[in-house]
Amino acid sequence: MKTVRREDDRRNRLLAVIRIEGGEWPARRVWGLYRTRGWAPNRTTARKDLQLLARRRHLIERGPENGRYYTLNHTGGA
C-alpha cells in the first residue's frame, strides 16, 4: 500500500504543478520536474503518470504519437 500512496502523492503533486504553471507537458518536461525534485527515477514513470491523469480526465492528450503532450482539462476531471 505504501507504493500506491507514494504514486498517488507524486501524481497529485504533478497535477498541482501543472495547474500552477499551465502550458504543454510532454513526458520530458515531467521527467525533468521529477528529477529535480527526486520524485521518480525515469521518463517511463513520467509518461505513465501523464497517461493516467488523462484517463482520469484531469489532462487532455494532444499531438501525434511521437510528439505527445498534455494540457490541463479546464472542464474538470474525475
Beta strands, then each sheet from edge to edge (+ up, - down):
strand 1: 59-62
strand 2: 69-72
sheet 1: 1+ 2-
end
